[in-house]
Amino acid sequence: MEILWTKQAEDSFNKTIDYLLEKWTLKEANNFIDIVDHTIFQISNNPELFKISIFDVESREAVITNQTSLFYRIVNAQTIEIEYFWNNYRNPNHLEKSVKDS
């Protein structure tokens, strides 16, 4: 299964890592990366594993940590697109706008 990352996914992932390195430690940042890698591995093996997003029925949402969710889209039987990472403490109205803009 091919896994593609959108520019928004790369940017939001990198911002999350930057935040973890600024406020926490390298250990927490590496732990987050490991959880993301494992979640993407799970998605590649079972694309429909996670729930459909309430903001966009073509997207699915995987909770990475209590603070962060990963949104992805099943493009076709061979391709998954990682759309973005979301801080779950942000206003959900901003998420809906972000989904519509992508």
C-alpha positions in Angstrom: 0.0 0.0 0.0 1.4 3.4 -1.0 1.2 6.1 1.7 1.3 9.7 0.5 1.6 12.7 2.7 0.0 16.1 1.8 2.0 19.3 2.4 -0.5 20.1 5.2 0.2 16.7 6.8 4.0 17.3 6.6 3.6 20.8 8.0 1.3 19.9 10.9 3.4 16.8 11.8 6.6 18.9 11.9 4.8 21.6 14.0 3.8 18.9 16.5 7.4 17.6 16.7 8.7 21.1 17.1 6.3 21.7 19.9 7.2 18.5 21.7 10.9 19.4 21.4 10.3 22.9 22.7 8.0 22.0 25.6 9.0 18.4 26.4 12.0 16.3 25.5 13.5 14.3 22.7 12.1 11.1 24.3 8.5 12.4 24.0 9.1 13.5 20.4 10.5 10.1 19.5 7.6 8.4 21.3 5.2 10.4 19.2 7.0 9.5 16.0 6.9 5.8 16.9 3.1 6.0 17.6 2.5 7.8 14.3 4.6 5.1 12.4 2.7 2.3 14.1 -0.7 3.9 13.4 0.3 4.4 9.7 1.4 0.8 9.6 -2.0 -0.2 11.0 -3.8 1.9 8.4 -1.8 0.4 5.6 -2.8 -3.1 6.7 -6.5 -2.1 7.3 -7.5 1.2 5.8 -11.0 1.2 7.2 -9.7 0.5 10.8 -10.5 4.0 12.1 -13.7 5.9 12.2 -15.1 8.2 9.4 -14.6 11.8 10.2 -17.6 13.8 11.2 -16.2 16.7 9.3 -15.7 15.0 5.9 -17.1 11.6 5.1 -14.2 10.9 2.7 -11.7 11.1 5.6 -11.0 9.0 8.6 -9.7 10.0 12.0 -7.1 8.1 14.0 -6.4 9.3 17.5 -2.7 9.3 18.0 -2.6 10.7 21.5 -5.2 12.5 23.7 -3.8 15.7 22.2 -3.4 14.7 18.5 -5.4 13.0 15.8 -4.3 12.0 12.3 -6.7 12.4 9.4 -6.3 10.3 6.3 -8.2 9.5 3.1 -8.4 6.2 1.2 -7.6 7.3 -2.3 -8.0 3.8 -3.9 -7.3 0.2 -3.2 -3.5 0.9 -3.4 -3.1 4.4 -1.9 -3.7 6.1 1.4 -3.2 9.9 1.7 -2.2 11.3 5.1 -4.1 14.6 5.1 -3.1 16.4 8.4 -2.5 16.1 12.1 -4.8 18.0 14.4 -4.4 19.2 18.0 -7.6 17.9 19.7 -7.6 20.9 22.0 -8.1 23.4 19.2 -11.6 24.7 18.3 -13.3 22.1 16.2 -14.8 24.9 14.0 -11.2 25.5 12.8 -10.9 21.9 11.9 -14.0 22.0 9.8 -12.7 25.0 7.9 -9.3 23.3 7.5 -10.9 20.3 6.0 -12.9 22.4 3.5 -9.7 24.3 2.5 -7.6 21.1 1.8 
